[in-house]
Amino acid sequence: MRADVFLVDFGHAATRSQAQRLIAAGVQWRLSASSPWQKVVKNGDDIPKIAEVLLLDGGAEAKYLSRGGLKLEGALAAAGLQVTGLRCLDVGQSTGGFTDCLLQHGAAQVIGVDVGHGQLHERLRSDARVVCVEGVNARALTPGALQQDCELALSEIIEEVEDNDTEPEAPYSWMRNGGLVDDSYDDSDDAKDKDIENFRLERAAKAKARTAGTLPVERRRRAECAGVDTTPLFEVVVGDLSFISLTLVLPALVPLLAPEGRLLMLVKPQFELQPGQVGKGGIVRDTALHAVVEQRIRDCCAAQGLEVLAWLASAIQGGDGNHEFFVFARRSAA
């Protein structure tokens, strides 16, 4: 069995990409306690299904669903930020590395937002503490829209049950069984021909709208989500965003922070600079530009009423080799 597939199938890694990082960090296998250890050199190396596996990095790469969890773990420690029992917002949730880290550090709830669809790992998607909101651009977040999106994520469509063979009773239809009409018969409740025709037209219109996907639907909270809090106000906001400057996103995030709430956002310099300042492959090689990025983010935070408490180097480099940072800030009490 391919080594990266083996690690996923036997629970050593959550994803193939995580398995490949484990292999790069060092993986060995053996068939018995008396057999020599065999080193996995490539992702496609074969590992027998009955083999015992040893992760040389102690499993650090597999601690969270993605390397993002290790980045946030380092930032939480450096900032001295405790999230136990707190409601958190994860902006740019993706596969869920940050969300996983927050939950493992005791967060009571994580609402995650991502512009994509279907990226969050199933382990987190099925966790009652997690609300996954997909297809939402962080730049366009508002408290009202976020709460509405959360409700949609927690709801199910109530299917209307229709008996298309049933229609209003035709005038005097009971006469088909040999009944008689006399002066005492009250036909005020009998359907008229136009009622029957309108009924048929209405059913046909519903069928057409249902096929076209334009039929209004009724939604309700899934039973298992009845007690989920969707209040769009958070004690902690974290985020890992790409292809957009944080200066464009922070104005939308501040209204979602509770008074004295903390913000801990990953800063990727390549997305904060002008194209001419970024080298080949999207790498920022001039370290002097890191100070430019820091000042830009600090100025944006000040303009939004955020007090920057710390500027932190990420414990792990970006996957492309860029040096990354975290901005740790607090909203005022007012």
TORKOL-4160 file (C-alpha; in steps of 0.2 Angstrom, whole numbers, padded with zeros to 4 digits, m for minus):
334
<pt num="1" X="0000" Y="0000" Z="0000"/>
<pt num="2" X="0006" Y="0017" Z="m0004"/>
<pt num="3" X="0014" Y="0025" Z="0011"/>
<pt num="4" X="0004" Y="0041" Z="0011"/>
<pt num="5" X="m0012" Y="0031" Z="0009"/>
<pt num="6" X="m0007" Y="0019" Z="0023"/>
<pt num="7" X="m0005" Y="0033" Z="0035"/>
<pt num="8" X="m0022" Y="0040" Z="0031"/>
<pt num="9" X="m0031" Y="0023" Z="0031"/>
<pt num="10" X="m0023" Y="0018" Z="0048"/>
<pt num="11" X="m0027" Y="0034" Z="0057"/>
<pt num="12" X="m0009" Y="0041" Z="0057"/>
<pt num="13" X="m0014" Y="0056" Z="0047"/>
<pt num="14" X="m0031" Y="0065" Z="0043"/>
<pt num="15" X="m0027" Y="0069" Z="0025"/>
<pt num="16" X="m0015" Y="0064" Z="0011"/>
<pt num="17" X="m0006" Y="0081" Z="0012"/>
<pt num="18" X="m0003" Y="0078" Z="0031"/>
<pt num="19" X="0003" Y="0061" Z="0028"/>
<pt num="20" X="0016" Y="0067" Z="0015"/>
<pt num="21" X="0022" Y="0080" Z="0028"/>
<pt num="22" X="0024" Y="0066" Z="0040"/>
<pt num="23" X="0034" Y="0056" Z="0027"/>
<pt num="24" X="0045" Y="0071" Z="0024"/>
<pt num="25" X="0048" Y="0073" Z="0043"/>
<pt num="26" X="0052" Y="0054" Z="0044"/>
<pt num="27" X="0043" Y="0038" Z="0044"/>
<pt num="28" X="0049" Y="0020" Z="0047"/>
<pt num="29" X="0040" Y="0003" Z="0047"/>
<pt num="30" X="0044" Y="m0015" Z="0051"/>
<pt num="31" X="0035" Y="m0031" Z="0051"/>
<pt num="32" X="0040" Y="m0038" Z="0068"/>
<pt num="33" X="0049" Y="m0033" Z="0084"/>
<pt num="34" X="0064" Y="m0043" Z="0078"/>
<pt num="35" X="0064" Y="m0035" Z="0060"/>
<pt num="36" X="0075" Y="m0020" Z="0055"/>
<pt num="37" X="0066" Y="m0003" Z="0053"/>
<pt num="38" X="0063" Y="0002" Z="0035"/>
<pt num="39" X="0064" Y="0021" Z="0031"/>
<pt num="40" X="0050" Y="0028" Z="0020"/>
<pt num="41" X="0059" Y="0038" Z="0006"/>
<pt num="42" X="0045" Y="0043" Z="m0005"/>
<pt num="43" X="0026" Y="0045" Z="m0003"/>
<pt num="44" X="0023" Y="0031" Z="m0015"/>
<pt num="45" X="0034" Y="0019" Z="m0006"/>
<pt num="46" X="0025" Y="0002" Z="m0002"/>
<pt num="47" X="0021" Y="m0002" Z="0016"/>
<pt num="48" X="0013" Y="m0019" Z="0020"/>
<pt num="49" X="m0004" Y="m0018" Z="0028"/>
<pt num="50" X="0002" Y="m0028" Z="0043"/>
<pt num="51" X="0017" Y="m0017" Z="0046"/>
<pt num="52" X="0021" Y="m0007" Z="0062"/>
<pt num="53" X="0024" Y="0011" Z="0059"/>
<pt num="54" X="0035" Y="0024" Z="0068"/>
<pt num="55" X="0033" Y="0043" Z="0066"/>
<pt num="56" X="0050" Y="0050" Z="0069"/>
<pt num="57" X="0044" Y="0068" Z="0073"/>
<pt num="58" X="0033" Y="0061" Z="0087"/>
<pt num="59" X="0017" Y="0064" Z="0078"/>
<pt num="60" X="0019" Y="0083" Z="0079"/>
<pt num="61" X="0014" Y="0085" Z="0061"/>
<pt num="62" X="m0002" Y="0075" Z="0065"/>
<pt num="63" X="m0007" Y="0084" Z="0081"/>
<pt num="64" X="m0019" Y="0095" Z="0071"/>
<pt num="65" X="m0028" Y="0093" Z="0054"/>
<pt num="66" X="m0016" Y="0105" Z="0046"/>
<pt num="67" X="0000" Y="0114" Z="0049"/>
<pt num="68" X="m0011" Y="0129" Z="0053"/>
<pt num="69" X="m0015" Y="0122" Z="0069"/>
<pt num="70" X="0004" Y="0121" Z="0074"/>
<pt num="71" X="0005" Y="0140" Z="0069"/>
<pt num="72" X="m0009" Y="0145" Z="0080"/>
<pt num="73" X="m0003" Y="0134" Z="0094"/>
<pt num="74" X="0013" Y="0144" Z="0094"/>
<pt num="75" X="0005" Y="0161" Z="0093"/>
<pt num="76" X="m0007" Y="0157" Z="0107"/>
<pt num="77" X="0008" Y="0152" Z="0118"/>
<pt num="78" X="0018" Y="0167" Z="0113"/>
<pt num="79" X="0003" Y="0179" Z="0116"/>
<pt num="80" X="m0002" Y="0170" Z="0132"/>
<pt num="81" X="m0020" Y="0169" Z="0126"/>
<pt num="82" X="m0031" Y="0156" Z="0134"/>
<pt num="83" X="m0047" Y="0151" Z="0124"/>
<pt num="84" X="m0054" Y="0139" Z="0137"/>
<pt num="85" X="m0073" Y="0141" Z="0138"/>
<pt num="86" X="m0073" Y="0155" Z="0125"/>
<pt num="87" X="m0083" Y="0157" Z="0109"/>
<pt num="88" X="m0072" Y="0160" Z="0094"/>
<pt num="89" X="m0073" Y="0165" Z="0076"/>
<pt num="90" X="m0061" Y="0156" Z="0063"/>
<pt num="91" X="m0060" Y="0167" Z="0047"/>
<pt num="92" X="m0053" Y="0157" Z="0032"/>
<pt num="93" X="m0057" Y="0140" Z="0041"/>
<pt num="94" X="m0052" Y="0129" Z="0026"/>
<pt num="95" X="m0048" Y="0111" Z="0032"/>
<pt num="96" X="m0049" Y="0117" Z="0050"/>
<pt num="97" X="m0032" Y="0118" Z="0057"/>
<pt num="98" X="m0035" Y="0133" Z="0067"/>
<pt num="99" X="m0052" Y="0127" Z="0072"/>
<pt num="100" X="m0044" Y="0110" Z="0078"/>
<pt num="101" X="m0031" Y="0120" Z="0088"/>
<pt num="102" X="m0044" Y="0131" Z="0097"/>
<pt num="103" X="m0055" Y="0116" Z="0102"/>
<pt num="104" X="m0040" Y="0106" Z="0108"/>
<pt num="105" X="m0036" Y="0121" Z="0119"/>
<pt num="106" X="m0053" Y="0121" Z="0126"/>
<pt num="107" X="m0064" Y="0133" Z="0116"/>
<pt num="108" X="m0082" Y="0131" Z="0119"/>
<pt num="109" X="m0087" Y="0134" Z="0101"/>
<pt num="110" X="m0080" Y="0139" Z="0085"/>
<pt num="111" X="m0089" Y="0147" Z="0071"/>
<pt num="112" X="m0079" Y="0145" Z="0055"/>
<pt num="113" X="m0081" Y="0155" Z="0039"/>
<pt num="114" X="m0073" Y="0151" Z="0022"/>
<pt num="115" X="m0076" Y="0157" Z="0004"/>
<pt num="116" X="m0074" Y="0139" Z="m0002"/>
<pt num="117" X="m0085" Y="0124" Z="0000"/>
<pt num="118" X="m0082" Y="0106" Z="0006"/>
<pt num="119" X="m0065" Y="0109" Z="0013"/>
<pt num="120" X="m0068" Y="0107" Z="0032"/>
<pt num="121" X="m0063" Y="0089" Z="0038"/>
<pt num="122" X="m0077" Y="0078" Z="0042"/>
<pt num="123" X="m0071" Y="0076" Z="0060"/>
<pt num="124" X="m0074" Y="0094" Z="0063"/>
<pt num="125" X="m0090" Y="0096" Z="0052"/>
<pt num="126" X="m0098" Y="0083" Z="0063"/>
<pt num="127" X="m0092" Y="0091" Z="0080"/>
<pt num="128" X="m0107" Y="0099" Z="0089"/>
<pt num="129" X="m0095" Y="0113" Z="0094"/>
<pt num="130" X="m0092" Y="0119" Z="0076"/>
<pt num="131" X="m0103" Y="0129" Z="0064"/>
<pt num="132" X="m0096" Y="0129" Z="0047"/>
<pt num="133" X="m0102" Y="0143" Z="0036"/>
<pt num="134" X="m0096" Y="0141" Z="0018"/>
<pt num="135" X="m0096" Y="0152" Z="0002"/>
<pt num="136" X="m0094" Y="0168" Z="0012"/>
<pt num="137" X="m0081" Y="0182" Z="0008"/>
<pt num="138" X="m0073" Y="0188" Z="0025"/>
<pt num="139" X="m0073" Y="0206" Z="0018"/>
<pt num="140" X="m0092" Y="0206" Z="0016"/>
<pt num="141" X="m0095" Y="0199" Z="0034"/>
<pt num="142" X="m0108" Y="0208" Z="0045"/>
<pt num="143" X="m0116" Y="0203" Z="0061"/>
<pt num="144" X="m0133" Y="0201" Z="0054"/>
<pt num="145" X="m0127" Y="0192" Z="0038"/>
<pt num="146" X="m0116" Y="0180" Z="0048"/>
<pt num="147" X="m0130" Y="0175" Z="0060"/>
<pt num="148" X="m0142" Y="0172" Z="0045"/>
<pt num="149" X="m0128" Y="0161" Z="0037"/>
<pt num="150" X="m0126" Y="0151" Z="0053"/>
<pt num="151" X="m0145" Y="0148" Z="0054"/>
<pt num="152" X="m0144" Y="0142" Z="0036"/>
<pt num="153" X="m0130" Y="0130" Z="0040"/>
<pt num="154" X="m0139" Y="0123" Z="0055"/>
<pt num="155" X="m0156" Y="0121" Z="0046"/>
<pt num="156" X="m0164" Y="0108" Z="0035"/>
<pt num="157" X="m0177" Y="0110" Z="0022"/>
<pt num="158" X="m0195" Y="0105" Z="0026"/>
<pt num="159" X="m0201" Y="0096" Z="0012"/>
<pt num="160" X="m0219" Y="0099" Z="0007"/>
<pt num="161" X="m0229" Y="0083" Z="0005"/>
<pt num="162" X="m0242" Y="0084" Z="m0009"/>
<pt num="163" X="m0254" Y="0072" Z="m0015"/>
<pt num="164" X="m0255" Y="0077" Z="m0033"/>
<pt num="165" X="m0270" Y="0065" Z="m0036"/>
<pt num="166" X="m0281" Y="0074" Z="m0025"/>
<pt num="167" X="m0291" Y="0089" Z="m0031"/>
<pt num="168" X="m0306" Y="0099" Z="m0025"/>
<pt num="169" X="m0322" Y="0089" Z="m0026"/>
<pt num="170" X="m0332" Y="0093" Z="m0042"/>
<pt num="171" X="m0350" Y="0100" Z="m0040"/>
<pt num="172" X="m0362" Y="0086" Z="m0037"/>
<pt num="173" X="m0349" Y="0072" Z="m0038"/>
<pt num="174" X="m0359" Y="0062" Z="m0025"/>
<pt num="175" X="m0372" Y="0060" Z="m0039"/>
<pt num="176" X="m0361" Y="0047" Z="m0048"/>
<pt num="177" X="m0367" Y="0035" Z="m0035"/>
<pt num="178" X="m0385" Y="0037" Z="m0039"/>
<pt num="179" X="m0388" Y="0051" Z="m0027"/>
<pt num="180" X="m0402" Y="0064" Z="m0029"/>
<pt num="181" X="m0402" Y="0082" Z="m0027"/>
<pt num="182" X="m0417" Y="0091" Z="m0019"/>
<pt num="183" X="m0421" Y="0108" Z="m0013"/>
<pt num="184" X="m0413" Y="0105" Z="0004"/>
<pt num="185" X="m0396" Y="0101" Z="m0004"/>
<pt num="186" X="m0382" Y="0114" Z="0001"/>
<pt num="187" X="m0369" Y="0115" Z="m0013"/>
<pt num="188" X="m0361" Y="0131" Z="m0006"/>
<pt num="189" X="m0345" Y="0120" Z="m0001"/>
<pt num="190" X="m0344" Y="0111" Z="m0018"/>
<pt num="191" X="m0329" Y="0116" Z="m0029"/>
<pt num="192" X="m0333" Y="0126" Z="m0044"/>
<pt num="193" X="m0326" Y="0121" Z="m0061"/>
<pt num="194" X="m0314" Y="0137" Z="m0060"/>
<pt num="195" X="m0308" Y="0131" Z="m0043"/>
<pt num="196" X="m0303" Y="0114" Z="m0050"/>
<pt num="197" X="m0294" Y="0122" Z="m0065"/>
<pt num="198" X="m0285" Y="0134" Z="m0053"/>
<pt num="199" X="m0280" Y="0120" Z="m0042"/>
<pt num="200" X="m0272" Y="0111" Z="m0057"/>
<pt num="201" X="m0263" Y="0126" Z="m0063"/>
<pt num="202" X="m0256" Y="0129" Z="m0046"/>
<pt num="203" X="m0249" Y="0112" Z="m0045"/>
<pt num="204" X="m0242" Y="0113" Z="m0062"/>
<pt num="205" X="m0233" Y="0130" Z="m0057"/>
<pt num="206" X="m0226" Y="0122" Z="m0041"/>
<pt num="207" X="m0219" Y="0107" Z="m0051"/>
<pt num="208" X="m0211" Y="0119" Z="m0064"/>
<pt num="209" X="m0203" Y="0130" Z="m0050"/>
<pt num="210" X="m0197" Y="0115" Z="m0041"/>
<pt num="211" X="m0188" Y="0109" Z="m0056"/>
<pt num="212" X="m0181" Y="0126" Z="m0059"/>
<pt num="213" X="m0175" Y="0127" Z="m0041"/>
<pt num="214" X="m0185" Y="0143" Z="m0038"/>
<pt num="215" X="m0199" Y="0136" Z="m0027"/>
<pt num="216" X="m0198" Y="0145" Z="m0010"/>
<pt num="217" X="m0193" Y="0133" Z="0004"/>
<pt num="218" X="m0196" Y="0132" Z="0022"/>
<pt num="219" X="m0182" Y="0129" Z="0034"/>
<pt num="220" X="m0180" Y="0124" Z="0052"/>
<pt num="221" X="m0166" Y="0120" Z="0064"/>
<pt num="222" X="m0160" Y="0102" Z="0064"/>
<pt num="223" X="m0165" Y="0094" Z="0081"/>
<pt num="224" X="m0147" Y="0091" Z="0086"/>
<pt num="225" X="m0143" Y="0109" Z="0083"/>
<pt num="226" X="m0157" Y="0116" Z="0094"/>
<pt num="227" X="m0146" Y="0124" Z="0107"/>
<pt num="228" X="m0132" Y="0131" Z="0096"/>
<pt num="229" X="m0128" Y="0149" Z="0100"/>
<pt num="230" X="m0126" Y="0159" Z="0084"/>
<pt num="231" X="m0124" Y="0176" Z="0092"/>
<pt num="232" X="m0112" Y="0186" Z="0080"/>
<pt num="233" X="m0101" Y="0192" Z="0094"/>
<pt num="234" X="m0085" Y="0183" Z="0099"/>
<pt num="235" X="m0072" Y="0184" Z="0113"/>
<pt num="236" X="m0058" Y="0178" Z="0101"/>
<pt num="237" X="m0056" Y="0180" Z="0082"/>
<pt num="238" X="m0043" Y="0171" Z="0073"/>
<pt num="239" X="m0039" Y="0169" Z="0054"/>
<pt num="240" X="m0028" Y="0163" Z="0040"/>
<pt num="241" X="m0032" Y="0171" Z="0024"/>
<pt num="242" X="m0024" Y="0171" Z="0007"/>
<pt num="243" X="m0024" Y="0182" Z="m0008"/>
<pt num="244" X="m0031" Y="0197" Z="0001"/>
<pt num="245" X="m0024" Y="0210" Z="0012"/>
<pt num="246" X="m0029" Y="0210" Z="0031"/>
<pt num="247" X="m0032" Y="0229" Z="0029"/>
<pt num="248" X="m0047" Y="0225" Z="0018"/>
<pt num="249" X="m0054" Y="0212" Z="0031"/>
<pt num="250" X="m0051" Y="0220" Z="0048"/>
<pt num="251" X="m0065" Y="0233" Z="0046"/>
<pt num="252" X="m0077" Y="0218" Z="0044"/>
<pt num="253" X="m0070" Y="0209" Z="0059"/>
<pt num="254" X="m0070" Y="0222" Z="0072"/>
<pt num="255" X="m0089" Y="0223" Z="0074"/>
<pt num="256" X="m0089" Y="0204" Z="0077"/>
<pt num="257" X="m0077" Y="0206" Z="0092"/>
<pt num="258" X="m0085" Y="0208" Z="0109"/>
<pt num="259" X="m0079" Y="0223" Z="0120"/>
<pt num="260" X="m0061" Y="0219" Z="0125"/>
<pt num="261" X="m0061" Y="0204" Z="0113"/>
<pt num="262" X="m0045" Y="0197" Z="0106"/>
<pt num="263" X="m0040" Y="0196" Z="0088"/>
<pt num="264" X="m0025" Y="0184" Z="0083"/>
<pt num="265" X="m0023" Y="0184" Z="0064"/>
<pt num="266" X="m0010" Y="0177" Z="0053"/>
<pt num="267" X="m0001" Y="0190" Z="0042"/>
<pt num="268" X="0006" Y="0184" Z="0026"/>
<pt num="269" X="0018" Y="0197" Z="0019"/>
<pt num="270" X="0016" Y="0192" Z="0001"/>
<pt num="271" X="m0002" Y="0198" Z="0001"/>
<pt num="272" X="0001" Y="0214" Z="0010"/>
<pt num="273" X="0014" Y="0221" Z="m0002"/>
<pt num="274" X="0014" Y="0227" Z="m0020"/>
<pt num="275" X="0018" Y="0215" Z="m0034"/>
<pt num="276" X="0035" Y="0223" Z="m0037"/>
<pt num="277" X="0040" Y="0220" Z="m0019"/>
<pt num="278" X="0037" Y="0201" Z="m0020"/>
<pt num="279" X="0050" Y="0190" Z="m0028"/>
<pt num="280" X="0049" Y="0175" Z="m0039"/>
<pt num="281" X="0037" Y="0162" Z="m0033"/>
<pt num="282" X="0028" Y="0174" Z="m0022"/>
<pt num="283" X="0043" Y="0175" Z="m0009"/>
<pt num="284" X="0047" Y="0191" Z="0000"/>
<pt num="285" X="0066" Y="0190" Z="0001"/>
<pt num="286" X="0069" Y="0208" Z="0007"/>
<pt num="287" X="0067" Y="0206" Z="0026"/>
<pt num="288" X="0066" Y="0225" Z="0027"/>
<pt num="289" X="0049" Y="0224" Z="0019"/>
<pt num="290" X="0043" Y="0214" Z="0034"/>
<pt num="291" X="0044" Y="0231" Z="0044"/>
<pt num="292" X="0033" Y="0239" Z="0031"/>
<pt num="293" X="0020" Y="0226" Z="0032"/>
<pt num="294" X="0020" Y="0227" Z="0051"/>
<pt num="295" X="0018" Y="0246" Z="0051"/>
<pt num="296" X="0004" Y="0244" Z="0038"/>
<pt num="297" X="m0006" Y="0232" Z="0049"/>
<pt num="298" X="m0003" Y="0242" Z="0065"/>
<pt num="299" X="m0010" Y="0258" Z="0056"/>
<pt num="300" X="m0025" Y="0248" Z="0050"/>
<pt num="301" X="m0028" Y="0241" Z="0068"/>
<pt num="302" X="m0027" Y="0259" Z="0075"/>
<pt num="303" X="m0039" Y="0266" Z="0062"/>
<pt num="304" X="m0052" Y="0252" Z="0067"/>
<pt num="305" X="m0050" Y="0255" Z="0086"/>
<pt num="306" X="m0039" Y="0240" Z="0089"/>
<pt num="307" X="m0025" Y="0240" Z="0102"/>
<pt num="308" X="m0010" Y="0230" Z="0095"/>
<pt num="309" X="m0003" Y="0220" Z="0110"/>
<pt num="310" X="0010" Y="0210" Z="0101"/>
<pt num="311" X="0018" Y="0207" Z="0084"/>
<pt num="312" X="0023" Y="0189" Z="0084"/>
<pt num="313" X="0034" Y="0179" Z="0072"/>
<pt num="314" X="0025" Y="0162" Z="0067"/>
<pt num="315" X="0033" Y="0147" Z="0074"/>
<pt num="316" X="0032" Y="0139" Z="0057"/>
<pt num="317" X="0036" Y="0146" Z="0040"/>
<pt num="318" X="0023" Y="0146" Z="0027"/>
<pt num="319" X="0022" Y="0132" Z="0015"/>
<pt num="320" X="0030" Y="0142" Z="0001"/>
<pt num="321" X="0045" Y="0147" Z="0012"/>
<pt num="322" X="0039" Y="0164" Z="0017"/>
<pt num="323" X="0041" Y="0171" Z="0034"/>
<pt num="324" X="0024" Y="0174" Z="0042"/>
<pt num="325" X="0018" Y="0184" Z="0057"/>
<pt num="326" X="0003" Y="0185" Z="0069"/>
<pt num="327" X="m0004" Y="0202" Z="0074"/>
<pt num="328" X="m0012" Y="0201" Z="0092"/>
<pt num="329" X="m0024" Y="0215" Z="0096"/>
<pt num="330" X="m0038" Y="0219" Z="0108"/>
<pt num="331" X="m0054" Y="0229" Z="0105"/>
<pt num="332" X="m0058" Y="0243" Z="0117"/>
<pt num="333" X="m0070" Y="0240" Z="0131"/>
<pt num="334" X="m0082" Y="0254" Z="0125"/>
